[in-house]
Amino acid sequence: MATGQVADGARETSATQVLAHRFRHGNAETKNVDLFGDARRTKSNASTNNGMPKLLKTATTGLQGRFRAPLKTFMSKGHQQAKNPSVTSTQPSATFMDLFGALPNELHVQILCELQFVDILTLRMTSRSFLDLITICQSPIVRHHVKHSIPTDLLRIYPSPSPMNARLTYLIGLQYRLRVCSSLAGRLADFFSAETFGNRTESSRQKFQPQRNRMSRRMIPWLCVLFHFFESYRSNLIEHLLNRAEPLPSAEPDSPHHLQVDIIGNYNPQILLVAHEIYRLLLRSFSRKLRPPTYAGRLERSIRGWKKPPPAEAELVKVLLAGGLPEVNRIFQAQNYAERRRKIEDFVCVIDSRQPGKMLEADGLDSLTSWSNGYLHTHLVQQCFDTRTDSRSRTEPSLGRALSHAHPSLRSVWIASAEATLLTKNVVSSLDQVKSPNECINVLVGDELDSGFAAFNLDALTLTD
């Protein structure tokens, strides 16, 4: 009896070892043995003997013992992590940029187009991932803002690029021009409020604030037209000096300049009329800001540095043609006459010593960034004394001398060409119909805007919000 029990135990142990071997090495006859001792055979015709159920029970019990320890360890870790959230998994989790970058490109475009343009520019500076994403999606972004954020009147002056060439630089350029014009319009409105309406105290300026804001808002579109004229004319002048051997022809004060007429003739006649009136207002205000105060005595002028005479017309011509409205706005920012006079002298010194070829090379053919505020006194001034002695630099005249030769007076800049175009296109029958600067101020400050000033409207502009 004892011998039979020993034989049966040895037989069960041998069968258990065979079954465990088959389980580990994936024998075809063994399907799987789960953790709960359920064994199934893959072959339906497999024979079973009388000792097989007992063998299976013993084998599965041994396998449970093998898997019980790892399972218990795994469950204990999960329980600890549930009790203590600070215990994190070793597997790294996906970041926001990973999830956002996994979205389709169509959703990227739709999300970015919902942002304001200034927010898009800020988002580009947060990380390289967002910079690359916005660069990839810039064409549909530009098309969206051209359709929904830019008024039609502004697109007539600065046409939108083709869909294949749409870049963020187009919108950045518009934003820069609008900010310069908005800043200059605000300073002109402050000047009119003090000089024309006599609001020199804080209380009077507060009462006049609605009218001041109205004047500033209404001048912005027309300053955009003048901005376009000066930057286009400057580019044409430099190109003429570089590509032609003959110098610019000297223009008479009352005769139109053909390069100016080519630009002015493209404007709508009604827009040209109001832009001409605003330019005369701007020129008068700019000239008055460059006069020394007359109320101060000789001693006070000496102390404050007001003894210098007003700048000559040739200097103002160089400021307008070479610097454009950005330089005019920079001079308007000065707090007193001595500072404004010093800024003009510095600018004229740069232009007189600057050659068109070197200026164009330093500017990189980009009239937008090269003449922004502060540029002339950093990048341009450092390169104006370039001592290279190639053939072009020895024979090329300075830009200041070329401008003075071609434009002997302020009337030869815009005024003569604009008046000739207005008469040629029968916009006015005589120049007496052109509003004087004082009449322009009354229209700008009035409650109702006449049809001429309402012809160019930028109230729907949301590019700079």
Salt bridges, closest charged atoms under 4 A:
ASP8 OD1 - ARG11 NH1 2.73
GLU12 OE2 - LYS54 NZ 3.28
GLU29 OE1 - ARG22 NH1 3.71
GLU29 OE1 - ARG41 NH2 3.73
ASP38 OD2 - ARG40 NH1 2.49
ASP153 OD1 - ARG156 NH1 3.15
ASP190 OD1 - ARG212 NE 2.82
GLU195 OE1 - ARG200 NH2 3.55
GLU195 OE1 - ARG288 NH2 3.67
GLU202 OE1 - ARG205 NH2 3.10
GLU231 OE2 - ARG177 NE 2.98
ASP254 OD1 - ARG411 NE 2.76
GLU300 OE2 - ARG304 NE 2.98
GLU315 OE1 - ARG341 NH2 3.62
GLU327 OE2 - ARG330 NH2 2.55
GLU339 OE2 - LYS343 NZ 3.94
GLU345 OE1 - LYS308 NZ 3.24
GLU345 OE2 - ARG341 NH1 3.84
ASP352 OD1 - LYS318 NZ 2.79
GLU361 OE1 - ARG388 NH2 3.29
ASP386 OD2 - ARG388 NE 2.86
GLU396 OE2 - ARG392 NE 3.68
GLU419 OE2 - HIS276 NE2 3.75
GLU419 OE1 - ARG411 NH2 3.09
ASP447 OD1 - ARG214 NH1 3.08
ASP450 OD2 - LYS435 NZ 3.44
